Amino acid sequence: MLPTKKAWCDVMLSGKFVSIFAMTCSIVMADYSFGAEKKIAVVDAGSTGSRLYIYEYSPDPDTGIPVIEKETSSKQKGGIQDVDANNLDTYLENLFGSVNKDNISNIYFYSTAGMRQINPDIRASLNEQVKKWLKAEFPSSDIDVETIPGRKEALYAWLALNYVNNLFKLQGDTQGVLDMGGASTQIAYEVNDKEDFTVEINRKTYKLNTESFLGLGLNLAMSQYLNQEACFPVGFTLPDGKKGTGDFDACSKAIMPLITDVQKLNNYTKLHPVRNTHSFLLISGYDYTASELRITKNYSIKNLGKQGEDFCKQSWMDLKAGKTSYVASPFIWHICFDSALEEDLLTLGYRLDFAGLPVKTASTVSYNLNWPLGVVLTPFVTTSSNPKENTHTDL
């Protein structure tokens, strides 16, 4: 017979197994039992769209780490922060349309940078409407709807990465992770002290630095430079009617103040020294840019700059007509800006060029990595957080 929830909590808190996770060190418990297969839904409600992940897993009694047996996903275009109240039901119905409503134990609907930007009262109202809809459609599921801080998003990405590459089982050095979204960018890795999170998993403790910079996501950053001729391919028509010049160096110099002055992000890893980390993995927008520049197999910060410069020099007419070696994708017009922003961020901001560690993209190592997978791990992890002043991610 499976233990009662109270008995299970007593075992968890005894130190044999743990399931504590909270930004403020409070205890959040769900009805997890070793040996029982579980199915949960996690929604990444990002600034440009929402993606629903369904995870089926069973816990491993030897390590306390869940074994994910299946993952499926669906996507709805458009950030939920832009959905009109009259269209919210349709938006959610499209997202959850294929989900079996009878066997989902938990649903985590977590919005990120898009929702962080809007008025707090509107955000709270929208989250409440989503929660009400989910409770009506999934009456037997435990529902959690919230706009998560960027540091928590970074933590989830770090947990997901080091789960996928089996480093929690190996108990050796870990990988740091950098995530690039449409409105914000995140970083997470191990440090010696001044940690933001202390994580215990599989009987090992990790000290993590995590940070999120709202405004440095590709779309939100670019919105401030739409009339910067240097940042777009040669001949591309800007909103003010001028034409792009495709000058990578000039674009880089124009973007620099956004990183160093506005966000006050420079020499980051020197101020937060890297510890027990054998490499960094770049995911999401970083990976997309590398794919567009055809450097996923030989990615480096140096190659990013070189290929970004070569791309910027291309004729816009040739790019959109598919007459170059680059694939004519719907977003090819902003790859010049994206590559300049990312190189500035990785060098002037994080200074990973001097960290002496390999920097690769998810495509390089064939990782299909998304931070919602980290949510699956949280009931099996002890996590405490330290308060941070002047954080970029306060809601």
Protein Blocks (a to p, Z undefined) as FASTA:
>chain_A
ZZdfklmmmmmmnomaccdddfklpacdddddehiacddddddddfkbccdddddddddf
knopacdfbdcddddehifklpcfklmmmmmmmmmmmpcfklcfbdcddddfkmmmmcfk
lmmmmmmmmmmmmmmmmmmbccddddddfklmmmmmmmmmmmmnommmnopacddddddd
fkbccdddddfbhpfbdcdeehiacdddddddehiamklmmmmmmmgmklpcehiacfko
pacehiaklmmmmmmmmmmmmnopghklmmmccehiabdcdehjlmmmmmmnopmmmgcf
klmmmmmmmmmmpcfklmmnopafbdcdfklmmmmmmmmmmmmmmmmmnommmnopacdd
fklnopacdfklmmmmmmmcccdddddehiakbZZ
